[in-house]
Amino acid sequence: MKILVTGGLGYLGSHVVVDLLKNSFSVVIIDNLINSDISSLDCITNISNKNLVFEKLDLTKEKQVEEFFNRNSDIEGVIHFAALKSVRESIKYPLKYYHNNVTGMILLLEYMPKGIPFVFSSSCTVYGAVENNPIDENTPYGNPQSPYAHTKQICEIIMNSKFKSEVNFKGISLRYFNPIGAHPSGLIGENPKNKPENLVPYLTQVVSGRREELTVFGNDYLTIDGTCIRDYIHVMDLADSHIAAINHLNNLKSKKYLDDFNIGTGKGISVIQLIKMFEESTGKKVQYKIGKRRPGDLEVAYANTKKTEKILGWKSKYTLDEALQSAWNWELNHQ
Ligand SMILES: NC(=O)c1ccc[n+]([C@@H]2O[C@H](COP(=O)([O-])OP(=O)(O)OC[C@H]3O[C@@H](n4cnc5c(N)ncnc54)[C@H](O)[C@@H]3O)[C@@H](O)[C@H]2O)c1
């Protein structure tokens, strides 16, 4: 089965591509390299020992998207990662985020072959600031805490409209919690072009000496130690959830389907707990200071994964310790 992976050279996409190849799918990647490097392509090929097709393409350019699908009408499934993902940058440059993330989604849905499995990379940020944790998928959309979060809500709404209007549309929205870690080979991992916004890549860069100090944004939240609580999921587990989603869509009898699933471990860990665990796992000291709260951050967010387990048959397997060690291994290798 030939799967198109948009944003497939990025952090999550590259791990999913490796998993797809391992599971005998054939893969075509499109990416405009705005937040990734072409060297990931060689790394994916080295890990998987399989060939794949890559095309540099910007999903917001209608002509490019149309021509791509004219040439690739044999695509049998799409996994859509390509998006800008920085909460902070989206607050500063909201139009850039709406333009990139929403236009990309619209053009993809417009031109891709009809009726094939479509998996969208969504986020737990669609829930907004939720009072009750763990969060399940029935939780209604909350007030989006950033334009980034809003683009994820809008993209899900667009999928829903498409589902209602078409006779054959099969889609799944995977709402990721906090992906961390790297492939055990240490060849691919999270490598943002700019200063990392996510905790773990920032932390590993501080420990390796690439950055001076880690700032923990706020210690006055109403949590166990005052720092935010998140659900950190190993990227290898997250990658597997995409195989489960594609298989689920393929096995459906119905031509019409749309559902959303949480992708997390179901366990909430505070930022300070994560730092301590990293120190214990690696024997390395983390230099950090407490800063102000960061706009757009939620106090507590961890997943209820019962629905994902029941319907997709997927459950996280890796421990937090394994995830943190793999992140550190990636940092050492990558340097
Ligand atoms: N990493 C996380 O913490 C996280 C959490 C929740 C959801 N997500 C979502 O998962 C997806 C992948 O995240 P990631 O961490 O791998 O990000 P990433 O930035 O590493 O990867 C995204 C890829 O998409 C490409 N891209 C962006 N805009 C594009 C466009 N217009 N045309 C073609 N390519 C484009 C980038 O160059 C990059 O390679 C994103 O949609 C993100 O919003 C990520």
The ligand as a MOL file (V3000), in Angstrom:
LIG
                    3D

  0  0  0     0  0            999 V3000
M  V30 BEGIN CTAB
M  V30 COUNTS 44 48 0 0 0
M  V30 BEGIN ATOM
M  V30 1 N 5.8540 17.4310 18.2400 0
M  V30 2 C 4.8320 17.7140 19.0260 0
M  V30 3 O 4.9980 17.9770 20.2170 0
M  V30 4 C 3.4240 17.6950 18.4820 0
M  V30 5 C 2.3280 17.6120 19.3760 0
M  V30 6 C 1.0340 17.6120 18.8520 0
M  V30 7 C 0.8340 17.6770 17.4810 0
M  V30 8 N 1.9110 17.7660 16.6490 0 CHG=1
M  V30 9 C 1.6680 17.8700 15.2110 0
M  V30 10 O 2.3270 16.8000 14.5520 0
M  V30 11 C 2.7880 17.2350 13.2710 0
M  V30 12 C 4.2740 16.9540 13.1360 0
M  V30 13 O 4.9730 17.5770 14.2140 0
M  V30 14 P 6.5670 17.5030 14.3020 0
M  V30 15 O 6.9090 17.6220 15.7200 0
M  V30 16 O 7.0560 16.3560 13.5240 0 CHG=-1
M  V30 17 O 6.9410 18.8610 13.5820 0
M  V30 18 P 8.1420 19.1600 12.5790 0
M  V30 19 O 8.2190 20.6380 12.4280 0
M  V30 20 O 9.3660 18.4340 13.0030 0
M  V30 21 O 7.6120 18.4950 11.2250 0
M  V30 22 C 6.6820 19.1280 10.3920 0
M  V30 23 C 7.2050 18.9980 8.9800 0
M  V30 24 O 6.2830 19.6270 8.1000 0
M  V30 25 C 7.0020 20.4030 7.1520 0
M  V30 26 N 6.1010 21.4570 6.6830 0
M  V30 27 C 5.5530 22.4780 7.4040 0
M  V30 28 N 4.7640 23.2250 6.6280 0
M  V30 29 C 4.7860 22.6550 5.3840 0
M  V30 30 C 4.1770 22.9830 4.1400 0
M  V30 31 N 3.3960 24.0550 3.9880 0
M  V30 32 N 4.4200 22.1850 3.0760 0
M  V30 33 C 5.2260 21.1020 3.1860 0
M  V30 34 N 5.8470 20.7580 4.3360 0
M  V30 35 C 5.6270 21.5300 5.4140 0
M  V30 36 C 8.2300 20.8970 7.9090 0
M  V30 37 O 9.3210 21.2270 7.0780 0
M  V30 38 C 8.5500 19.6990 8.7970 0
M  V30 39 O 9.4450 18.8050 8.1650 0
M  V30 40 C 2.4270 18.7100 13.1750 0
M  V30 41 O 1.2020 18.8110 12.4950 0
M  V30 42 C 2.2670 19.1220 14.6200 0
M  V30 43 O 1.3870 20.2050 14.7620 0
M  V30 44 C 3.1920 17.7600 17.1180 0
M  V30 END ATOM
M  V30 BEGIN BOND
M  V30 1 1 1 2
M  V30 2 2 2 3
M  V30 3 1 2 4
M  V30 4 1 4 5
M  V30 5 2 4 44
M  V30 6 2 5 6
M  V30 7 1 6 7
M  V30 8 2 7 8
M  V30 9 1 8 9
M  V30 10 1 8 44
M  V30 11 1 9 10
M  V30 12 1 9 42
M  V30 13 1 10 11
M  V30 14 1 11 12
M  V30 15 1 11 40
M  V30 16 1 12 13
M  V30 17 1 13 14
M  V30 18 2 14 15
M  V30 19 1 14 16
M  V30 20 1 14 17
M  V30 21 1 17 18
M  V30 22 2 18 19
M  V30 23 1 18 20
M  V30 24 1 18 21
M  V30 25 1 21 22
M  V30 26 1 22 23
M  V30 27 1 23 24
M  V30 28 1 23 38
M  V30 29 1 24 25
M  V30 30 1 25 26
M  V30 31 1 25 36
M  V30 32 1 26 27
M  V30 33 1 26 35
M  V30 34 2 27 28
M  V30 35 1 28 29
M  V30 36 1 29 30
M  V30 37 2 29 35
M  V30 38 1 30 31
M  V30 39 2 30 32
M  V30 40 1 32 33
M  V30 41 2 33 34
M  V30 42 1 34 35
M  V30 43 1 36 37
M  V30 44 1 36 38
M  V30 45 1 38 39
M  V30 46 1 40 41
M  V30 47 1 40 42
M  V30 48 1 42 43
M  V30 END BOND
M  V30 END CTAB
M  END
